Amino acid sequence: MDAQAANILLSSGNAGQGRLATPYEKAVGFYGDARRAIGHDLRTLAVAAQGDHTDEHTVESLTDDFAEYQELIGRALENDGRTGGKPFALADYRKATDLLQNHLLPDARKLVDSNNSAFNTQYAQARSTLATQLVVAVVLGVLLLVSLGVLQWYLARRFHRILNPGVLAATVCAVLAVLLGVQALSATAEHLRGARRDAFDSVVALSRARAIAYDANADESRHLLDPERRNQYAQAFLTKSQELYGLKGATLATYDDELATTWQSYRSDHGDLRFTGEFRRELDNITFAGERAAAEKTVETYAVYQRDDRKIRALLAQGKEREAVAFCMGWEAGTSNAHFGAWMTALDKVTDINRRHYTASVQAGRSAVGDLLPGALGALVSAAALTALGLRPRLAEFR
């Protein structure tokens, strides 16, 4: 959203004179979409946070700060619409983006970390409960089978019969009940692990990557918009790049070459550990069909976008500011925005793969319980009934 606010100011010209029509219209549209989406997300978060005082306070703070942010951006756009109002618009935008960086984004990260921590706690508790239930099921199952075996032995000795058909059938049902119960609990535990570790961990890393990507893209626009803060925004862009694809000691001047070198090494050996970051977390957690190809495509489109950033900075260094703005904000094939869109498309694809498998794992876990446990209970009831039927003739002999 902040990137689009910067793009509006960059492409608007002087009170509309010299406006870059397509970039301006797209930025206005994207800004409105983002504003509505964030408003909806805040309402959803407010409901989800109920009962947790820390999260409730964080959501309240986010809501208040977001209202102030919108007010500052609205004032910036109003000033920008007046002839000679660009300096005043820039001053308002600085206040807005500082509010975003110092309050909104840290609070949002705090909320994400809190939710992830709560999810981890619930996951650990659920795994522990399932492990306990599995042990109990096995122990009780063994005791039941031993009891039926002892009963069969007693009946054979007491009544001089080789086997009691009813007790034998009950034993078969008991074995089936134990197997179904163990299978249900084991399958549920495995689907739970798959949903959390194989899928959701990747979704978290990729969602963080997406948020960082949009903020890095905003740093490019801020860099062009605010000459006095160019060094600050250049460093911010590099910091976010390192969070995505970390290269120890790399600068903007060396980042592209080091990315190309380490990526080639990774393609040759997936165990190569010369880069870190959110992309590394995803690449180290490849599980599903098509996931590796999609993840690698994401990194490759990211590398193209990074090279575009260097082109923008080179144009600025040559004094070609308008050309730099046009390349940064253009949507034609080969421009920075087009390449950023391709990167986000690739990132969304690998995220969707993990989201689909997360949903599938959750559904499969529920199905395992719904499909197998009724069978286990039915087998137990049958075992009890068959045991009673098997004992009835023997008990009648005492009459």
Helices and strands as residue ranges (DSSP letters): H 2-11, H 21-48, H 53-80, H 86-99, I 100-104, H 105-159, H 165-193, I 194-200, H 201-225, G 227-229, H 230-244, H 255-268, H 278-283, H 291-317, H 321-329, H 336-396
